[in-house]
């Protein structure tokens, strides 16, 4: 079967340690920060997937040169020969929109069919407040046209806990004349704020208000830690199998990334974490998860923002738990690579479970088992990888159609899972 992968259920509890590939969020930021920095930067441990490759290709079109781990920025961003293709990466598009807002030129950002269907209008007002002119397509989607230059500091507030929108604004604001501030609800990943604060370009004021001081990002060394959104698939697999244990050293422990670990604890898994260091003020450390009997939970509010990428995994865990698992306040799922409310419930049903979509989330009936079956990933890496995890304790094999969707973030995840499952 073309582009399909079948995984067999695990025979016995596993015990292992795994180094997780580089964090995707931090990889995007390191590449784009370095492309507008005041001198060459060293970047090690970049995420291996297609999304980060899109950011690297984009900055190369803007004049940055990468050789090995060294990224050399242009004196100023250069006009690309045509529209910049961001592939499937919304992070690439949104962060570049901010970086390009300070460049005195007009640039067009586009992407694949999936990316061109995702919401980009939310960038227009914050970047426009600084003086950038951002134009979307008629539906508020890509392509984006950015007319940059001549930015003036501004104070803005946004109504969603979006790290990408905040970062776009902040990358533009450091290139403006005069300071700026941005405020948003809690729950976002504050990687950018921590890095800019370390570089002397940002400070946190009362509440969730961040003040941005204009200036050049300095040349720096970035050692990218493991991605907790990738580690989540191994954590979930261990949680599904009583007595199984996985230890993941060197992962990002940014507070905005730990929502899924809190959900795992709430469901009954044994979770232990220890901070062992930082990268530019952002904590990293070791997490271990041991499987126990699981209970259904309700996920809502700020936890949703802190676990938005892992909610398909919550559905898988809910199917194996006792009771009903409910996710609310997650309408943002409808604007991902797929409508993840629809694709998540379809995944659970395809595997023989019970799931219902709601306007802003879903409910999964915990039967304690899944028969197995065939899941269409629908081009969504999170659905493909969540279906793979569902095979951990399924009654039969799980086949994933469109399995290569996982290449966007973790090309080797299926091999990694199978290696973990064979560890004793």
C-alpha positions in Angstrom: 0.0 0.0 0.0 1.6 3.3 -1.1 2.7 5.7 1.7 1.3 3.5 4.4 2.8 2.3 7.7 1.5 -0.5 9.8 2.5 -0.8 13.5 1.9 -3.9 15.6 0.8 -3.6 19.3 3.5 -3.8 22.0 4.0 -7.2 23.7 5.3 -6.1 27.1 6.2 -3.0 29.1 9.3 -1.2 27.8 11.9 0.8 29.8 14.2 3.1 27.9 15.8 6.6 27.5 15.5 8.5 24.3 17.1 11.7 22.9 14.4 13.7 21.2 15.0 15.6 17.9 15.5 19.4 18.2 12.6 21.5 19.2 10.7 22.8 16.2 9.6 26.1 17.7 13.1 27.0 18.9 14.6 25.9 15.6 12.4 28.3 13.6 13.3 31.1 16.0 17.0 30.4 15.9 17.1 30.4 12.1 15.1 33.6 11.8 16.8 35.4 14.7 20.2 34.5 13.2 19.2 35.8 9.8 18.6 39.3 11.1 21.4 39.3 13.7 24.4 41.5 14.0 26.9 38.9 12.9 27.2 35.1 12.4 25.5 32.7 14.7 26.1 29.0 15.5 23.1 26.7 15.6 23.3 23.1 16.6 20.5 20.5 17.0 18.0 21.9 14.5 14.8 20.0 14.1 15.0 17.5 11.2 11.5 18.0 9.6 10.3 19.8 6.5 8.9 22.7 8.4 12.3 24.0 9.7 13.8 23.3 6.3 11.2 25.8 5.0 12.6 28.4 7.3 16.1 27.7 6.3 15.3 27.9 2.6 13.4 31.1 3.2 16.2 33.0 4.9 18.6 31.7 2.2 16.4 33.5 -0.4 16.7 36.6 1.8 20.5 36.5 1.6 21.5 34.4 4.6 24.2 31.8 4.2 24.4 28.6 6.1 27.4 26.3 6.2 27.3 23.5 8.6 26.2 25.0 11.9 27.1 28.6 11.0 24.5 31.0 9.8 25.8 34.3 8.3 23.2 37.0 8.0 23.2 39.5 5.1 24.0 43.1 5.9 20.3 43.7 5.4 17.6 41.4 4.1 17.8 41.1 0.3 14.8 41.2 -2.0 14.0 37.6 -3.0 13.6 36.8 -6.8 10.0 35.9 -6.3 7.4 34.8 -3.7 8.9 32.9 -0.8 7.5 29.4 -0.5 6.9 28.5 3.2 5.8 25.0 2.4 3.5 23.7 5.1 5.0 25.8 7.9 2.7 28.4 9.4 5.5 29.3 11.9 7.8 30.2 9.0 5.2 32.4 7.4 4.1 34.2 10.6 7.6 34.8 12.0 8.9 35.9 8.6 6.1 38.4 8.3 7.4 40.1 11.4 11.0 40.0 10.4 10.2 41.3 6.9 8.1 44.2 8.3 11.3 46.0 9.1 12.8 45.6 5.7 12.3 48.4 3.1 10.9 46.3 0.4 7.7 44.4 -0.6 7.8 40.6 -0.2 5.2 37.9 -0.8 4.9 34.8 1.3 3.0 31.8 0.1 2.9 28.0 0.8 1.3 24.7 0.0 -2.5 24.2 -0.3 -2.8 23.5 3.4 -0.9 26.6 4.5 -2.8 28.8 2.1 -6.0 27.8 3.9 -4.9 28.8 7.4 -5.8 32.1 9.1 -3.3 34.9 8.7 -5.5 38.0 9.1 -4.6 38.1 12.8 -1.2 39.4 11.8 -2.6 42.5 10.0 -3.6 44.7 13.0 -0.5 44.1 15.2 2.0 44.6 12.4 -0.1 47.4 11.0 0.1 49.3 14.3 3.8 49.5 13.8 3.4 50.8 10.3 3.9 47.6 8.3 1.4 47.0 5.5 0.3 43.4 5.4 -2.2 42.2 2.9 -3.8 38.8 2.9 -6.0 37.0 0.4 -9.7 37.6 0.4 -10.4 35.0 3.0 -7.7 36.3 5.4 -5.3 33.6 4.2 -2.0 33.4 2.3 -0.5 34.6 0.2 0.7 37.4 2.4 2.2 40.6 0.9 4.4 42.6 3.3 5.3 46.2 2.6 8.0 46.9 5.2 10.1 49.7 6.5 9.5 52.9 8.4 8.2 51.3 11.6 7.2 53.3 14.7 6.8 51.8 18.1 3.3 51.0 19.2 1.3 49.5 22.1 -1.0 46.6 21.1 -3.2 43.9 22.7 -4.2 40.7 21.0 -7.1 38.5 22.2 -5.5 35.1 21.6 -2.6 33.4 23.4 -0.6 33.1 20.2 3.1 32.8 20.5 3.4 33.2 16.7 1.5 36.4 16.5 3.4 37.8 19.5 6.7 36.8 18.0 5.9 38.3 14.6 5.1 41.6 16.4 8.2 41.5 18.5 10.5 40.7 15.5 9.0 43.8 13.8 9.1 45.9 17.0 12.9 45.5 17.5 13.3 47.2 14.1 11.0 50.1 14.9 11.8 53.6 16.0 10.9 53.8 19.7 9.7 51.1 22.2 6.6 49.0 21.9 4.5 46.8 24.1 2.3 43.8 23.5 -0.3 42.1 25.8 -2.2 38.9 25.3 -4.0 36.2 27.4 -1.8 33.8 29.3 -0.9 30.3 28.0 1.5 31.1 25.1 5.0 29.8 24.7 7.3 32.6 25.8 10.4 31.4 24.0 10.8 34.6 22.1 10.3 36.9 25.1 12.9 34.9 27.1 15.5 35.1 24.3 14.9 38.8 23.7 15.1 39.6 27.4 18.4 37.7 27.6 19.6 39.9 24.6 18.5 43.1 26.4 15.7 43.7 23.9 12.6 42.9 26.0 11.3 43.0 29.5 8.1 41.7 31.2 6.0 44.3 32.9 2.8 43.7 34.9 0.6 40.8 33.9 1.3 39.6 30.4 2.6 42.8 29.0 6.0 42.7 27.3 8.0 45.8 26.5 10.2 45.7 23.4 13.3 47.9 23.0 14.6 48.4 19.4 18.0 47.0 18.6 19.9 44.4 16.7 19.8 40.8 17.8 23.4 39.9 18.7 25.3 37.0 17.1 24.7 34.1 19.4 25.2 30.3 19.9 21.9 28.3 19.9 21.9 24.7 21.1 18.4 23.5 20.4 16.9 21.2 23.1 14.6 18.3 22.4 11.1 19.0 21.3 8.4 18.3 24.0 5.7 18.2 21.3 7.7 15.3 19.8 8.5 13.7 23.2 4.8 13.8 23.9 4.3 10.8 21.6 6.7 8.7 23.6 5.3 10.0 26.9 1.8 9.0 25.7 2.9 5.6 24.6 4.5 4.9 28.0 1.4 6.2 29.8 -0.8 3.8 27.8 1.0 0.7 29.1 1.1 0.0 32.8 4.6 -0.4 34.0 6.2 1.0 30.9 8.7 3.9 31.3 10.4 6.4 29.0 13.0 8.9 30.0 13.7 11.9 27.8 16.7 14.0 28.7 17.5 17.5 27.3 14.0 18.6 26.3 12.6 22.1 26.4 10.7 22.7 29.7 9.3 26.1 28.8 6.2 26.6 31.0 4.0 27.2 28.0 4.9 23.7 26.6 4.0 21.6 29.7 0.3 21.5 29.4 0.3 17.9 28.1 2.4 16.7 31.1 -0.2 18.2 33.4 -2.9 16.3 31.5 -0.9 13.1 31.8 -0.7 13.5 35.5 -4.4 14.3 35.7 -5.1 11.1 33.9 -3.0 9.1 36.4 0.4 8.6 34.7 3.5 9.0 36.9 5.3 12.1 35.6 8.7 13.4 36.9 10.6 16.4 35.5 13.8 18.1 36.5 15.3 21.4 35.1 19.0 20.8 34.2 19.9 24.0 32.4 18.8 26.8 30.1 19.2 28.2 26.6 19.1 32.0 26.6 16.9 32.0 29.7 14.6 29.2 28.5 14.6 26.0 30.8 15.6 22.6 29.6 15.6 19.3 31.5 14.7 15.6 31.8 11.2 14.2 31.9 10.3 10.6 32.8 6.8 9.1 32.4 5.6 5.7 33.8 2.4 4.1 32.8 -0.4 3.6 35.3 -4.2 3.0 35.0 -5.7 6.1 33.3 -8.9 8.1 34.1 -10.8 10.4 31.8 -10.3 14.2 32.3 -11.8 17.5 31.1 -9.3 19.8 29.3 -10.2 23.5 28.9 -9.1 27.0 29.3 -5.4 27.9 29.5 -4.4 24.2 29.4 -5.7 24.0 25.9 -3.3 26.7 24.7 -0.4 24.9 26.5 -1.2 21.6 24.9 -2.8 22.6 21.6 -0.5 20.3 19.5 -1.0 17.3 21.7 -4.8 17.3 21.8 -5.1 14.4 19.3 -2.9 12.4 21.7 -5.3 13.3 24.5 -8.1 11.7 22.5 -6.0 8.5 22.1 -5.3 8.4 25.8 -9.0 9.1 26.5 -10.1 6.1 24.4 -8.0 3.8 26.7 -8.9 5.5 29.9 -11.9 4.9 32.3 -14.7 7.4 31.8 -15.2 10.2 29.3 -12.5 12.6 28.2 -13.7 16.0 27.1 -11.8 18.8 25.4 -13.4 22.3 25.3 -12.3 25.8 24.3 -10.2 24.3 21.5 -11.8 25.9 18.4 -8.3 26.8 17.3 -8.0 23.1 16.3 -10.2 23.8 13.3 -7.4 26.1 11.8 -4.5 23.6 11.8 -3.2 21.4 8.9 -6.6 19.8 9.0 -9.7 20.6 11.0 -8.3 18.7 13.9 -11.6 18.4 15.7 -12.9 16.4 12.6 -9.7 14.5 11.9 -9.2 13.5 15.6 -12.6 12.1 16.1 -12.4 10.4 12.7 -9.1 8.7 13.8 -10.7 7.4 17.0 -13.7 6.0 15.2 -11.5 4.4 12.5 -9.7 2.5 15.3 -13.0 1.3 16.8 -13.5 3.8 19.5 -16.2 6.3 20.4 -15.7 10.0 19.8 -18.0 12.9 19.1 -17.0 16.4 17.7 -18.3 19.5 19.4 -18.2 23.1 18.2 -15.0 23.8 20.2 -13.6 20.3 20.9 -14.5 16.7 21.3 -15.6 14.0 23.7 -14.1 10.5 23.7 -15.7 7.5 25.5 -13.1 5.5 27.4 -13.7 1.9 26.7 -10.2 0.8 27.8 -9.3 -0.7 24.5 -9.2 0.0 20.7 -9.6 -2.8 18.2 -7.1 -1.2 15.8 -7.8 -0.5 12.1 -6.8 1.9 9.3 -6.5 5.7 9.8 -6.2 8.3 7.0 -3.8 10.9 8.3 -5.4 13.5 5.9 -2.0 15.1 5.3 -1.7 16.0 9.0 1.5 15.1 10.9 -0.1 15.2 14.3 -2.9 12.8 13.3 -0.4 10.4 11.7 1.8 10.3 14.8 -1.1 10.1 17.2 -2.5 7.1 15.3 0.9 5.4 15.6 0.8 5.9 19.4 -2.6 4.3 19.5 -1.0 1.1 18.3 0.8 0.7 21.7 -1.9 -1.3 23.3 -4.4 -1.8 20.5 -6.0 -5.2 20.1 -4.7 -5.4 16.5 -2.4 -3.6 14.1 -2.8 0.1 13.2 -2.3 1.1 9.6 -1.7 4.8 8.8 -2.5 6.0 5.3 -0.4 9.0 4.3 2.2 8.1 6.9 4.8 10.4 5.4 2.8 13.4 6.8 5.0 12.8 9.9 8.0 14.1 7.9 6.9 17.6 8.5 8.1 17.3 12.1 9.7 13.9 12.9 10.6 11.8 9.9 11.9 8.8 11.9 9.1 8.6 14.5 7.7 5.2 13.4 11.2 3.6 13.6 11.8 5.4 17.0 8.5 4.1 18.4 9.2 0.5 17.3 12.7 0.7 18.8 11.3 2.0 22.1 8.7 -0.7 22.2 11.3 -3.4 21.8 13.4 -2.0 24.8 13.2 -4.1 27.9 
